Amino acid sequence: MTATEDLPTLGTMAPRIGRMNPLMRSLQEQAAVCPVRTQMGDPAWLVTRHAEVKSLLMDHRIGPTHPDPPNRSKYLDNPLLDLLITDGDPVAAREQHQWMRNMLTPHFSARRMAKLQPRVEARVHGLIDAIVDHGPPADLHDMMSLPISFQVLCDLLEIPDRDRYLSHLSDAGAVEDDRNAGGVRHPLFGYLEEVSKHKRENPDDGLITALTENISDDMIVAGLTAMVSISFQVTPTNISAGIALFAINTDQRDLLIANPDLQAKAIEEGLRMSKVSESFVPRYASEDIDIAGVTIKSGDLVLVDHYSCGFDDRVFPEPERFDITRSPNPHLAFSRGITHCIGAPLARLEIAEVYKGLFSRLPNMRLAVAPEDVPMLGQQLGGGIAELPVVW
Ligand code: HEM
């Protein structure tokens, strides 16, 4: 892959809730795996069809290693993504990754989630109290989706000095600017390092202490940074987009209120349609891969689209219809295989409590703006929802 001038460029379409990006749609119609140009002007392979996404997510020949990281094709100029890419041996990187998964996964067990549930429910109701006091219109992204995501992450990690954490977290969007301004390390990293040291000296039975027993502070900071960035962007966007889908499709909201046993299916349908923006975790081929009529060469950048594949009508009939009875619903919003989202049980718990709380206390909630006018974040941090103005 060399000449990129004539390739379609990613990141050029405005995101919209519940609608597939037209560029992705046309590429998905053309082929399962398409050559594209990233916003950095670099070549990449974009994978949008469900069957090929699923197959590549299970394929050990793509991963976070590249033989020459400084000269790799780049998806975005983003230090959080750079942290993920190494020049190590792919087999060793895979083993280390699996080891990290084995260590993190028990902290998201069903038992741990059951223990957290009353706290999440109470936090949701506390936030709804504030929303009711504020009165309509209210920005539910700011007043519900962001704080519930931060607060629950603090609960899970048993973060000390929560206020400082929250203030660094709200600055996390400036990470890129700081780096471009002269290689200065964002204070969030320093803070997470302190947290890790604190837990080393004051061990408890939480996740960070478990990590300190086995890995270096640097690795802990990398892992925590990933979770912080998820809690700053991915989870809030998914919560807000789910709320918006119900506010737009009031028949589905009424159906859920009348049939609470549809809750689990409703959550999955929301997840299928909720990512909103183009954003990818960059992966590189460590060997040549023949797939869907093309050869991905060793070292090529592969962008696997968990979102567009949820709109693939080969698998999801009428994919732009929000249907909380949809079954089966094999969306890949949480990825699959070796990268399957470790936090999925926590995300599902948060979404369940938000839906239950909002639909019982503000059942008539609707968007205060047209769906296409819901404010969005810039593409640089992976996009997502910026505000969710609602009335009731
Ligand atoms: C609705 C919210 C969420 C969605 C849609 C989501 C989605 C994803 C996806 C697609 C991946 C795979 C990324 C890749 O391609 O490598 C992933 C990985 C991950 N997620 Fe989530 N996530 C969510 C919430 C969370 C939360 C709340 C946490 C924890 C606090 C979390 C922790 C992780 C971790 C640790 C990984 C890395 C897994 C690995 O590489 O083995 N996620 N998530």
Residues whose N, C-alpha, C, O or C-beta is under 5 A from the ligand:
A	BS01	HEM	R101 M227 I230 V234 T235 N238 V281 H306 L332 A333 F334 S335 I338 T339 H340 C341 I342 G343 A344 L346 A347
